[in-house]
Amino acid sequence: MACQLKTLLMLLVFLLISNLQHCVNGRPQVPCLFIFGDSLSDNGNNNNLVTMAKANYQPYGIDFPEGPTGRFTNGRNIGDIIAELLGFENYIPPFATAPEGFEILQGVNYASSSAGIRNESGQHLGNRISLDRQLQNHQYTVSRIIEMLGGNHRATIYLSKCMYSITIGSNDYLSNYFLPMFYPTSQQYTPEQYAKLLIQQLTLQVMTLYRYGARKVVLYGLSQLGSIPAVLSLCGIVSSSCEDSFNKVVQLFNDRLISLVADLNKNLWKAKFIFINTTSMDLEYTSSTFQEEGFKL
């Protein structure tokens, strides 16, 4: 899975930078990168929260130069790989420790482990920064950028050239819908209704990001949750039908996310959105889809 994800990320960045114009050697391919999401992208925002969802201790970070930093991996995470391939000299800093100076012009990472599209997702683990709160934090960053650049017009032009990455939704299932002992959602909604509800809320959140100036947005689909260790343990090693049921529920979300991306591209002026299928290795199809969408920076 790690190799597949890296391949998809490399393909994404290759397609983005292959369409760049007037690039300057030695500089990042985009002026800034803003990262939203959960533990797949969190690089330290949960470190000082009262929560069980934190990773600023070993063995996390054993292959990362700085050691344990709050990244939920032995080394780099999704945001780090994207930043590196886009040519940033440093990784995008977490909002929790982001500098107040001109460094924020290169971007901020707002991701928080156990966070979800829904505000209550992950609450049984303790504090987390939901996507709504991440957007509030980004609003503060945008206000600072407006001050630095000397007005709304200059900030709008600048932000429109930036890249925005959103990896969210897994916890709305793993730390909400699939935990009926903590959350009532599985009794309140069928899988189809819940997927529709999540996409409706995500649509509002993406539109908020659009109002803040985002025009180049990458939305990651959910992976096959039936294959992760926690679900395998829950289902048992011989119950493949259980694993399949998890995957089918998540696919309902992915299908609606694909439709959302198509609608956003059709209806939002001068904006381009891309859906990343993290479960597919049909790179030829993915490449042709990106080229047809004409995603340019």
C-alpha positions in Angstrom: 0.0 0.0 0.0 2.8 2.4 0.8 4.5 1.9 -2.5 1.2 2.3 -4.3 0.4 5.5 -2.5 3.9 6.9 -3.3 3.5 6.0 -6.9 0.1 7.8 -7.1 1.6 10.9 -5.4 4.5 11.0 -7.8 2.1 10.7 -10.7 0.0 13.5 -9.3 3.0 15.9 -8.9 4.4 14.9 -12.3 1.1 15.8 -13.9 0.9 19.1 -12.0 4.3 20.3 -12.8 4.3 19.1 -16.4 1.7 21.8 -17.1 3.5 24.6 -15.3 4.5 27.7 -17.2 7.2 30.2 -16.5 8.8 28.1 -13.8 12.0 29.3 -12.2 14.7 26.7 -11.6 15.5 26.1 -7.9 12.1 27.4 -6.7 9.0 25.4 -5.6 6.6 24.6 -8.4 3.8 26.4 -6.5 4.2 29.3 -4.1 2.4 27.6 -1.2 0.9 24.3 -0.1 -2.0 24.1 2.4 -2.7 20.7 3.9 -6.0 19.6 5.6 -6.9 16.1 6.9 -6.3 13.4 9.5 -3.5 11.2 10.7 -2.4 10.5 7.1 -1.2 14.2 7.0 -0.8 15.3 10.6 2.7 16.4 11.4 2.4 17.6 14.9 -0.9 19.4 15.4 -2.1 16.9 18.0 1.1 16.9 20.1 -0.2 19.2 22.8 -3.8 18.1 22.7 -5.4 16.0 25.4 -5.9 12.9 23.2 -4.9 9.3 22.7 -4.4 10.2 19.0 -0.9 11.5 19.1 2.4 10.1 17.7 5.2 12.3 19.2 7.0 9.3 20.7 8.9 6.2 19.5 8.7 4.1 17.5 7.0 6.8 15.4 9.6 8.8 13.5 12.4 6.2 13.8 13.4 6.9 10.1 12.7 10.6 10.2 15.7 12.9 10.6 14.1 14.8 13.5 12.8 11.6 15.2 9.2 11.5 16.6 7.4 14.8 15.5 3.8 13.8 15.6 3.7 12.1 12.2 1.8 8.8 12.3 4.5 7.0 10.4 8.1 5.9 10.7 9.2 8.6 8.3 7.5 11.1 6.0 3.7 11.3 5.5 1.6 12.3 2.5 2.1 16.1 3.0 5.8 15.7 3.3 6.2 13.7 0.1 4.0 16.2 -1.9 6.0 19.2 -0.5 9.3 17.5 -1.4 8.3 16.6 -4.9 7.0 20.1 -5.5 10.4 21.4 -4.7 9.9 23.0 -1.2 13.2 23.3 0.7 11.4 22.5 4.0 8.4 20.5 4.9 5.2 22.5 5.5 5.0 23.3 9.2 2.0 22.4 11.4 -0.4 25.2 12.4 0.3 24.5 16.0 3.9 25.6 15.7 3.7 27.6 12.4 5.8 30.8 12.5 4.0 34.1 12.4 6.3 35.7 9.9 6.6 35.5 6.1 7.3 31.7 6.3 3.5 31.1 6.3 3.5 32.3 2.7 4.8 28.9 1.8 1.9 27.1 3.4 0.6 25.5 6.6 -0.4 22.0 7.6 -3.7 21.9 9.6 -4.2 18.1 9.6 -5.2 16.4 12.9 -5.3 12.8 13.7 -8.8 11.4 14.5 -10.4 14.4 12.8 -13.3 14.0 10.5 -15.7 15.8 8.2 -18.2 15.6 11.1 -17.2 17.5 14.2 -17.9 14.6 16.6 -15.9 12.0 14.8 -13.0 10.8 17.0 -14.3 12.4 20.1 -14.0 9.2 22.1 -10.2 9.5 21.7 -10.1 13.0 23.1 -9.3 16.4 21.6 -8.9 16.7 17.8 -9.1 19.5 15.2 -12.1 18.7 13.0 -12.2 19.9 9.4 -14.5 22.8 10.4 -11.9 23.9 12.9 -9.1 23.4 10.4 -10.9 25.8 8.1 -11.2 28.3 10.9 -7.4 28.1 11.4 -6.9 28.6 7.7 -9.1 31.7 7.8 -6.7 33.1 10.4 -3.7 32.3 8.1 -5.5 34.0 5.2 -6.0 37.1 7.2 -2.3 37.2 8.0 -1.4 36.8 4.4 -3.7 39.6 3.4 -1.9 41.8 5.9 1.5 40.7 4.6 0.7 41.2 0.9 -1.1 44.5 1.4 -4.7 43.8 0.6 -7.3 41.3 -0.5 -6.6 41.6 -4.3 -2.9 40.6 -4.0 -3.7 37.9 -1.5 -6.4 36.5 -3.8 -4.1 36.3 -6.8 -1.4 34.7 -4.6 -3.6 32.1 -3.0 -5.2 31.1 -6.4 -1.7 29.8 -7.4 -1.3 27.6 -4.3 -2.1 23.9 -4.0 -4.6 22.6 -1.4 -4.6 18.9 -0.3 -7.5 17.3 1.6 -7.2 13.8 3.1 -10.3 13.3 5.3 -13.2 11.0 5.9 -11.7 7.7 7.3 -12.5 8.7 10.9 -16.1 9.4 10.0 -16.3 5.7 9.5 -13.6 4.2 11.8 -14.2 6.6 14.6 -17.9 7.2 14.2 -20.1 5.1 12.0 -18.4 1.7 12.7 -18.4 2.3 16.5 -22.1 2.1 17.6 -21.1 1.8 21.2 -19.9 5.5 21.0 -21.9 7.0 18.1 -25.5 6.6 17.0 -25.0 7.3 13.3 -25.2 3.7 12.2 -28.6 3.5 13.8 -29.7 6.8 12.4 -28.6 6.4 8.8 -28.2 3.7 6.2 -24.8 3.5 4.5 -26.2 5.3 1.5 -27.7 8.1 3.7 -24.5 8.5 5.7 -22.4 8.8 2.6 -24.7 11.4 1.2 -24.7 13.3 4.5 -20.9 13.3 4.6 -20.6 14.6 1.1 -23.2 17.3 1.7 -21.1 18.6 4.7 -17.8 18.2 2.8 -19.3 20.3 -0.1 -20.0 23.1 2.3 -16.5 22.9 3.7 -14.9 22.9 0.2 -17.0 25.9 -0.7 -15.7 27.6 2.4 -12.1 26.9 1.2 -13.0 28.2 -2.2 -14.3 31.5 -0.6 -10.9 31.8 1.1 -9.2 31.7 -2.2 -8.5 28.0 -3.1 -8.5 27.3 -6.8 -6.3 24.2 -7.1 -7.6 21.4 -4.8 -6.8 17.7 -4.5 -9.3 15.5 -2.7 -8.2 12.0 -1.8 -10.7 9.1 -1.8 -10.8 6.7 1.1 -8.7 3.6 1.1 -10.1 0.1 1.5 -10.7 0.3 5.3 -11.5 -3.4 5.4 -7.8 -4.1 4.9 -6.4 -2.1 7.8 -5.3 -4.0 10.9 -8.0 -2.7 13.2 -10.8 -3.9 10.9 -9.0 -7.2 10.2 -8.8 -7.8 14.0 -12.5 -6.9 14.4 -13.6 -9.1 11.6 -11.3 -12.1 12.3 -8.8 -13.6 9.8 -11.4 -15.9 8.2 -14.3 -13.5 7.6 -13.6 -11.9 4.2 -17.2 -11.0 3.9 -16.9 -8.8 6.9 -14.0 -7.0 5.3 -15.9 -6.7 2.0 -18.8 -5.1 3.8 -16.6 -2.4 5.2 -15.1 -1.7 1.8 -18.5 -1.5 0.1 -19.8 1.0 2.7 -16.7 3.2 2.0 -17.1 2.9 -1.7 -20.4 4.6 -1.4 -18.6 7.7 -0.1 -15.9 7.5 -2.9 -18.5 7.3 -5.6 -20.2 10.4 -4.3 -16.9 12.2 -3.9 -16.1 11.5 -7.6 -19.4 13.1 -8.5 -18.7 16.0 -6.2 -15.4 16.7 -7.9 -17.1 16.6 -11.3 -19.7 19.1 -10.1 -17.2 21.5 -8.6 -15.2 21.5 -11.8 -18.3 22.3 -13.8 -19.7 25.0 -11.6 -16.9 26.9 -9.9 -15.2 29.7 -11.8 -11.5 29.3 -12.5 -11.1 26.4 -10.1 -9.8 22.9 -10.7 -10.4 19.9 -8.5 -8.8 16.4 -8.7 -10.0 13.2 -7.1 -7.2 10.7 -6.1 -8.3 7.1 -6.1 -6.0 5.6 -3.5 -7.2 2.1 -4.0 -6.6 1.9 -7.8 -3.3 1.2 -9.6 -4.8 1.9 -13.0 -2.2 4.7 -13.6 -2.9 4.9 -17.3 -6.5 5.7 -16.7 -5.6 8.1 -13.8 -3.1 9.9 -16.0 -5.6 10.3 -18.9 -8.2 11.5 -16.5 -5.9 14.2 -15.1 -4.9 15.3 -18.6 -8.6 15.5 -19.7 -9.4 17.6 -16.6 -6.5 20.0 -17.6 -5.3 20.6 -14.1 -2.8 23.3 -14.4 -0.9 25.5 -12.0 
